[in-house]
Amino acid sequence: MFTDSQTGRTGVSQLLANPLGANSITQFFDTTATAPAGPQTACQPSQGGGELSGPDHQTLGGGVYPKVLPAGVGPTGTYKHAFYYCSQAIVAAFCSRSDNGGTSFVTGAPPYTTADGCGGLHGHVRVGPEGNVYLPNKSCGATQALAVTTNAAQSWTLKPVTGTTVSDGSDPSVAADRAGTVYFASVSSAGKPQVSVSGDKGNTWKMPINIGDSAGIAKSVYPEVIAGDAGRATVAFVGSTTPGDRNLAPYGKSTDGSTYTGGTFDMYTSTTVDGGASWHTQDITPTDPVQRGQICTNGTTCSAGRNLLDFNDITVDKTGHAVIAYSDGCTAACVTSTKVADNKQTSAGVIGRQITGPLLFVPPAASGRFHPLTPARILDTRTTASPVTAGADRQVAVTGVGGVPTTGVSAVVLNATVPAPALAGYLQVYPLGAKPAVATSNVNWRPGRNQANAVTVAVGTGGKIGLMVAVGKADVALDVVGWYGDATDSAGDYYHPSIPARILDTRTSGGGGPVTGSQERTLVVAGRGGVPAAGVSSVVMTLTAVNATAPAYVEVYPTGARPSRPKSNTDVVPGQVVAALVTSPLGSNGSVQLVVNKGSADLVADVLGYYSSAGSRYVPLAPRRVLDTRSSSPVSSSSDRNVPIARLNGVPASATGVIVNTTGVNASQPLNLEVYPTGSKPSPRTSVLNQQDPMSVADLVMMPLGGGAISLSASNGQTDVVLDVMGYLTP
């Protein structure tokens, strides 16, 4: 099946191999742009394909005609795009073209012949943005190759893909992005998934990049690639971390053949947003294998393991989400059982749709401009006796409440508090409808203690967000402190991320001493720590409380505008060091007020940036985990850790900063964690997290990037660090 995304016309082809040599059965229908799913026209009959269907591997594609057309080539009716049908007959291949929207086809020249040293089997036909037509082949002499026509299938040129070896059994796949860059996804002779990239329509190729190494892939099959806007492409493939000959029945089995000790094949995707310079590979079916054991690609000579065949495909929907169609050979008991007897080698049809991650079409530019608000409580589950319970996520409306408009909002800034939970755990906040497959966290807590953290989260379906607690149940209070606009917003302020700078430490000489109960302490921000003396609307800083004499909370607000109802920015406990990200408008004289409601506490303020009429805009993302040192090695005081951010996980190379939730866990001793732009370590030292013991502690960080990366530094000892990206800053 193929749908032309520009015209809405879909063609469906069914192989008719009995009698062998008959044409395929093909029908077409149109879906108009007046509704996402229709209205749909009735199916229109078609000649089929213009060529004999051959045994298998027929494929449909379509798109614009080349700008320069040979005589007699071009649309003959109202439908202005070309359709192509290609098939094969073991040692030969056919391609034909339709000039009337698929009703009938004109026989074209063969894309290659046996004289070219090519096998007959090929992958899916694709049309580039300039009208070039591409047909990939897994075996043409010593390499894989791409057949290319620039004249609507009147003639073809075979172009070897430099650096590839003949595939170990899987057909390659090809796609061209909107800038014309060609991506050739294939499997090497050793079974490794790889992508080759050409910037000149297949004339020359960069050396193939192995996209499976980061996931430990030893064997792969059935690669499929789709491309979108310039520099963006996604590859789907079936892969296993088990080495060996996957064609043979013993693959992945125990010595006695009764259980699988390996040989688990999952569906993987790998995405680039920088034209193939880097790829992010992930397992998208980690708990539901596609196959256990043998996958045989030796055709009719296979005695078993051929249940999946090779009919996978990938496409992209109108919003830029990748959509994958594949055969699932592991269903029912096989999903959780490693017994060979439970593996029926099924061939169920499955559709997988991308939910989160970088899109193949660049989303419309959001304004990303910030609108500060007087803090307003929009949720307190204590007032309704309805705590958030594990396994029952809570939906919370964040637009149309607390001063946030009903429309024009891309993200909200919240202060989330979990008061005195009974069990240790964490809170996950996410855009409704885009819950990450890998759990992220925003607030981490210990039993019996109030814990707060700032949260910046994209607005999800229906103007809502989702809340999830990991274990048990917990009350949650949400105070909204601001929002970011979308593409329709023309007001608000831009953000200036800066190298962290300390502007207050009440423990030092001249710091003014501890802040005492309910007394306001003025902190002048403008003109200090890289903040301009004028033209600044709000400040972002890490506020750390230490030496508290009583359980209390710290409140921050603009001078001259104390809220009528107190709102906690961070909660403090005697004997603990607690840090939190604070975003606050500036009041008179460019200052804010600090209040500790009980007892006293020393306060430390490190400026991270500010908002004004010019700067960077914020682009929200669905939360995604970019670092978890528990699976590698902790961050140690003996060596700072550099963490690449740009070009990965949906953050483009143009990003100037990142918003990341930072969690410290398993600290070897009391320590503080510093985060800074790589190459710009602050002096004196600043901190974003303070850990007293191995329990988890989290804080939100808004940080410039240095060379596309941030760095982590532990003051002493070592600690594991988890980073969850919430969004990025861009000019």
N, C-alpha and C positions, 0 to 999 in steps of 0.2 A: 504494500500500500504506500502511496505517496500523496502528500498534499502540498500544493504550491501555496506558500504562505502569503504571497502577494495577491493572488487571484481568488484563493479559497476553493479552487477545484481539487477534488480528490479522485485518484484513480486506484482501483482495486483489481489486482490480477490474480487469477487462479490457474495454476499449471494444469494443462490437459495433456497428460502423457499417455493416455490410452484412447485411441490408438497413438502410438509413438509417432511423432512427426506432425501431429495436429497443432493448430494454433492455440494460444492461451485464451482463456475467457477473461475479458476485461470489461469493466463498467466504470462510468464516471458520474459524479454528482457535484453540485456546487453548494457551498455554504456562504451565505452573504455576510457582510460585515455589520448587519443591523442588530445582530445578537450573537453572544459568544458561541452558542451551540446551534445556530440556525437563523432563519428558516432554511431548511435543506430542500433542494430540488430532488425530484425523482431520479433514480439511477438511469443513466443514458447508456444504450448499448454501444459496443465498440467492435471494430474488426478483431481486436485482440492484441496484435503486436506487429503485424506486418511480416513477421518471420515465423518459421517453424519454432515451436517452443523448446524442442530438445528435452532432455531428461529432467533438468532442474535449473536452478540459479537464474530464473527470469527476474528482472528488476525494472521498475518504473522510476523515472525522474523527470524533472522539467524545470523551466525557467525562461529567462529572456533569450531572445535570439542574439547572435553576434551582431555588432553594429554594421559590419560589411557582410552582405549576404551574396552567395552565388546566384546566378540567374535561375529563376524558377523555385527558389527557396524563400519561404516566408508565410505568414498567416494568410489563409484563404477565406476567413470569415471574421466574426466579431471577436473571437478569442485570440489574444495577441501574443501569448507565450507558446513555446514549443514543448511538446511531450516526447520523451524518448523511452523506447522499450529495448532491452538487451537480454539475450539468452545465450545458451551455449549447448554444444553437442559433443561433450567429452573432449574432443581435440580441436574444436573450432568455436568461434563466437560470432554472434550476430547483433547488430544494433540498427534500429529503424527509428524514424521520426514522424510525429504527427503534426501537420500544419493546420488542423481544424479542431484542436482541443481534445483530441483523443478518439474521435469517431473512426478515423482510418489512419493508416500509417504508410509511409513511403520507405521502401527498402533502402538502407544505407550501406556504405562500405563496411567490410569487416574490420573491427578495431585492431586485430592482429591475426596472424596465421601460424601454422606449425613451422613455417620457415623462419619465423621470428624466435623460435625456441620456446614459445609460451605454451603452457597447459591451457585447456579450454575454460576451466573454471575461473570465475571472476567475482568481485564484490559488487556492491550497489553502485549504480550510475548516479552521478551528481553533476549539477550545473552550477558554474561559478557566476559571480555578479556581472561579468562581462560577456557571458554567453558561451564560454568554453565549456565543453563537456568532458568529464573525467570518468574513466573506468579502470579500477585497480586490478592487478593480477599478482598472485603469490609466487609465480615461478616463470621467469623469462630468462633463460640461460642461468647465470650464476646469481642473479639478484631478483628482487621483486620489481615490478614496473608499473607505470601508469600510462594508459592509452589516452591520448588527448586529441580532441578535434576542435578546431577553431572556426569551422565552416559548417556547423550543424550536421555533422555525421556524413558529409560528403567524402571526407578522407580523414585518416587518423595518423598520428605520429606516436610511436612507442618510445617512452622515456624511462630508462632505468633509474631506480631510486638508489642513489649512491650510498654505500655503507650498509645496505641491507643484505641479508642472505635469504636463500629460498626458505619459505615458511615451513614449519614442521607439520603443517596440516590445515591451518586456518586461512581463510581468505582475508586480505587486507581491506581497509575501508578508507575513503577519501572524503574530504569536505573542504570548501573554500569559504573564508570569512568575507565580510562585506568589503574589505579592502583588497580582496583577491589573493591573499596569502593562502597557500594550499597546505593542508595537514594530511599526512599519509600515516594511518595507524596500522601496525602490523605485528606479527609474532615472528621472532627470529628462528633460525634453525635449532637453537637451543631451547626454544619455548618461552623466551622472554618478551614481555609486551614493550613496544617501542613506538615512538612517533618521529617521523621525518618531516621537516618543514621546508617549503620552497617559497621564495618571494618573487619568483619570475615564471609562474605558471607551469612549474615542473621542469624547466630547463636545467636548473642546478638545484642541489639539495644540501642542506646542512646535515651533518652526521646525525644518525638517529639517536634519540635520548631514551634510555631505559626508564620507563615510568613505573616499574614494579619494584625496583630496588628498595625504595623507602618503606615499602610494605612487606619486604622479604619474599616477594613472589619468585617461586622456582619454576612454575609451569603456568602457562596461560593459553587460552583459546578464545576465538570469536571476538576480535576487537571491532568496535564500531565507533566512528567519530562523527560529530556534528559541530559546525562552527556558527558564530553569530556576528556580532560587531567586530570591528578591527581588533585583532590580537586575542580574541576569545574563542576557545574551543573546548569541548569535553569529549573524552574517550571513555567508553564502557567496555569492560572485558571481564571474562570469567577467569579467576586465578586461584592458585593453591600455593602454599608455602612448602609443600612436600616435593623433594626432588625425585627423579626416577622416570621410568617410561610410562606415561599416563595412558598409552594405548593398550597396555597389557592388563589382564584381569587381576594380577596380584597387587597392582598399584594401590598403596595406602593401606593394605591389609596386614593383619598379624600373620605370623608364620603359619598358624594352623588355618588361616583363612576365615575365621569366624567373626572377627571384629575389625573395625577400622581404627588403626593407630595413627593415621594421617590421611592424606589424600582428600581433604575437605576443600571443595571449590566454592568460593563466594563470588558475588558480583561486586566488581570494583569500578569506581569512576576516577578519572584523573582530569583535572581542569587547568587550563592556562588562561591568564588574563594579560599576558605580556608577549604574545606572539610566539610562544613555545620556548622562551628563554628559561622558564621554570614551570614545573607542574606540581599540583597538589593531589596526591592519590589517597583514596580512602576506601575502606570496606563498607559498602552500603547494605550488606546482608549479614552482619556478624553473628546473628543468632538464628539464621534461617538459611542453611547452605543451599546452593544451586545444585550441587551434586556431591555425593560421597563416592570416592573411588574412581575407577576407570572412566575416561572420556576418550573414545576412539575416533580418530579422524581419518582412518584408512579406507573409508568408503564401504563398499559392499563386501570387502574382505574381513570386516570386523565381525567377530563372533558375538560381541556384547559391547555395552558402553556407547552405543550409537543413538541412544534415546533422545538426546538433545538436538541431534542433527546440527544445522548451522544457520538457523533462520532468525537470529537476533537482528535487531535494528535499533537505531536511535534517531530522534528528531528533536525539535525545539518548538515550544508553544509560543504564542504571540507575546507573552510577557518575558520570554528569555529563559524559562525553566527547561532543562533537559528532560526528555521523556524516553524511557527505554522499554522496548518489548523484548522479552526473552523466554526461553523454555526453562522450566523448573523441574529438575529430575529428582528432587528430594522433598517429598511431601509426607504428611501424616506422621507416622512414628519415626520416620527417617530423620525428621528435623532435630530431634533430641537424642535419638538412639544411635550408638555406634555399632550395633549388631548388624552384620551383613544381611541376616535374614529379614531385617526391617527395612532394607533398602530395595524398593521395587523398581528403581530407575524409571520413574514416571516421565511424562513430557507435558506438564501443565503449562498453559500460557499465562504469563504474568506481565503486568504493566507497572513499571516503577517511575514515579514522577519526583523530580527534584523539589524539595521544600525550602531548604536553606542553602546558603553558600552563594558564591559569585554567580550572577546571571550571565547568560550568553548575549543578552541585549543590555546595554548600559541603561540603568533606570533613568527616567527624566531627572534632570538636575534639581535637587531639593534646594530650597533657599538656605537651609541649615543655619538660620539666624536665630539667636537666643532671645527669649522674652522672659525676664525675671518676674516672679510673682511674690506677693506677700505670702509666706507659708500658710497653707490651708490643709487641714486634715480631710482626706477623702475616703479613708477606711480605718476603722478600729474594731476589730472582731470582738473585743471585750465588751463593747456596748450591745452586741447582739448575741453574745454567748455562742458564737459560731466560729471556733478556731479553724484554721486551715489544717486538714487532715491528710496524712500520707495516702496516696492512691486516689485522692479526690481533689484535683486541682481546682483552684478558685479563680473565677473570671471577675475582673474588676474594670469598670468603665473609668477611663482617664481623660476622655474628652467631654466637654460640656460640664465639667465639675471643677471646683476650686480655682476658678479664673481661667481655666484652659478652654479655648474655643471648641466648638463642635466640629469644625472643619479646618483644613489648612495646617494640620499638625503632623509632623513626622516622628517626633519623639518627645518624651516628658522626662523631667528631672525630679526625682523623688528622694525623700529620706525615709528609709524603711527601718522600722524598729520591731524587734521581737522581744516582748517583755517577759522575763522570768520563765523561760520554757522548762518543762519537766525533764526533758532528755536532751543530750547533745545532738546537734544536727545542723542542717543548713537550709536556707531558703533560695529557691531559684525563681527569678523573675524573667519573663520572656514575652515577646509579642504574641498575642493570641493568634493561633493558626500557624505559628512558626516555632514550635517547641523544638529545641535542638535534639538530635538523635543521641549525642553524647552529653550527659548532664553537665551543666555549668552551675556556678553558685554565685550569690550576691551577698548574703549575710550568713556568717558561721557563728555558732554560739555554743556556750557551755551551759550545763543545767543551772537554773536558778538565777541567772544573771541577765539583766537587760543588755541587749546588743543592737546597735544601730549601724547603718552604712548608707552612703549615698548610692543611688541607682539611676543610671541613664538608660532608658529602654525605648526601643522603637514602638510606635503605636500599631497594634495588630488589627485583626478583623473586628469590624464594628466599633472601632475606637477603644478597644479593650486590651488589657494585658492579662497574662496568666500567672498564678502563684502556685508553687509546688514546694512542700516540705518533704525532706528525705525520709524521716522516721516519725512515728507517733503523731503528735499534733502540736500546733503552736499558734498563739495569738499573733496577729500582725497589725501594726499601725503604719499607714502611709501618709506622709505629708508631701504635697506637691509644692515645689519651689520654683518651677519654671518649665518652659517648653520650647521646642525647636520647630520652626515653620517648614512647610513643604514648598513645592515649586510655585504655589499660588501666593505665597507670603512675600510681601515686599518691605516689611518693616523689621524690627528687631536688630540685634547687634551680632557682630562677628567675634570669633575667639582668637586670642593671641596666646598660644602656648609658649612657655618660657622655661629656661633652665631653672630648676628649683632654687629658691633663695629664702633664707631664714630672716624674718623681719621681727620676730618676737621670741624671747625665751625668758620667762619671768624668774627663772632660777639664777640668771646671770646678773652681774652688777649693771644697774641701769634698766633692768627688766621690770622693775616695779613690784617685785614680790608676788606671792600667790594672789589669785583672784578669790575674794571672800564672798560668802553667801549673799546672793541677791544684790550685790553692789555692781554697778556697771563699770567696766573697764574700757576706755576708749583706745582703739588701735587704729592709728593712722596708716593707711595703705597707699594712697596716692603718692607718687614720687619716691617710692621705696621698692626694693627687690625687683627692679625692672619694670615696675608699673608706672606709666606716665603720670605726671602731676595733674593733668587735666584730660577731659574727654573720655573718661573710663566710667562705665555704667555699673559693672559688677566685677567681683574678684573671685578667683578659685584658689583655695589653699588647703593644705593638709593641716588640721588642727589636732595637736596631741596633748592629752591631759595626763599629768603625773603627780605623784605625792598627794593624792586626794585624801582628805581626812574623814569623809563620809560618802556613802553611796549618793550620787547626784547626777545631774545632767548639765551639759554646757549648751547655752543658747547663743546664737550669733544672729545679729540683725543690723540693718543700716542705722547709723546714728540719727536720732530724731524720729524713728518710725518703729518703736517697740510694738510687737504684736499684742493684740488684746488678750490672746490666749497663748501661753508659753508653748514653744515647739522645741523639741530636743534635736540638737545636731549630733551630739554624741553622749553616751552614758559613761560615767566614771565609777570606779570601784577602788577603795583603799587597797594599796599594795599592787595595783595593776597599772600598766601604761597602755593607754587607749588612744588610737588615732582614727580620724575620719576625714573624708573629703567634704569641704564646705563650699557652697556657692552662695554668695550674698551680694545684693546690691550695695553700693557705697552711699553713705548718707552725707551729711554736711561735713565740709572740710575733707572729703574723700576718706571717710573713716567708717568703721563698724564698731559695734558694742559687743563685749564679751561678758556673759553672766554665768556664774556657777550657782545653782539654786540652793545648795546646802553645803555647809562646811566651807572648805577652801581647796583649791587645787592649783598647781603650777600649770601654765599653758605655754605651748610652743606652736608657732605659726610659720609654715613654709609656703610661700607663694608659688603656685604652679602656672598661673596665667591670669588673663583678664579679658573682659568684653568691651568692645568699643565699636565705632561706626565703620571700621575697616579691619580686615584680617581674614581668618580662615572660617569656612563654614563646616558644619557638622553633618556627616552622613551616617545615619544609624544602620546597623546590621543586626540580623538575628544573632544572638550570642553564639560564639564558637570558641572552643578551647584550643589554644595555640601552644601551651607549654604545660607539662606536668612532670616535674623532675623526679617524682616517685617511681617513674618507669625508667629513669636513667641514673642521674647522680645529683645530690643536693647542691645548692648554692653555698659556697664556702667563703669564709673571710680571707682565705689565702688567694682567691682568684675570682674576679668579677665575671659574671656570665653575660655574654651578649646574646640577645634574642632577636632574630630577624622578624620583622613585622610586615613591611611593604612587599608587594608582589605575592603575598600569600594570604589565604583565607579571606579573599574578597577585598583586601586592602591594596589599592593600586600603587604603582611606583610614584605617583604624584602626591601621595599623602604627606602632609606636613606634621601630623601628630596622630596619636591614638588614644582612645578611651578604653581602659582595660581594668577589669576587676582582678585585684591581686590578692591571692590567698597564701599565707604562710602556714606550714604544718610541720610537725615533727622537729621543732627547734631543739638543738642539742643542749642549749643553755639560754638564759635571757639574752636577747639580741634585738637590734633593729635592722630593718631592711630598707635600703635606699634604691630608688629607681630613678634613672636619669637617661637623657639622650646619649647614645653611644658616642664616645669621643668628647663629651662635655661634662665630666664629673664635677659636681659642685664643691666649692670650698668656702666656708666650712661645710661639714657633712650635714645632709638633711635626712629625713626618714619619712616613709609612708606607712610602715607597719612596725609595731613593737610587740615582740613575742616574749612571754614570760615562761612558757612551758611548751610541751609538744602539742597542745590543743590548737585547733585551726583558728586563725584570725584573718579577716578580710578587710580590704579598703579599696575604694575606687580611685583610679589614677588617671589624670588627663596630662599627657606627656608629649613633648615634641619628639620627633624621630631624628636620630643622628645617623646618616647613611642608611636610612630605612630600618633602623633597629633601635631598641632600648637596651639598657644594661642593668643588671641586678648586682647589688653589693650587700653582703652581710657584715655587720659590724664586728662580730666575733662568732666563733663556732661555725655551725652550719645549719641550714634549714631547707626543707623542700618548698618549692614555690609552684603555684598553679596560676596560670594567666588565662583569663577569658576575655576576648575582645568583644566590645559592645558597639564600636563604631570607629570612625576615623575622621580626621580633619583634612580638608583639602582647600586649595586656593579658590 
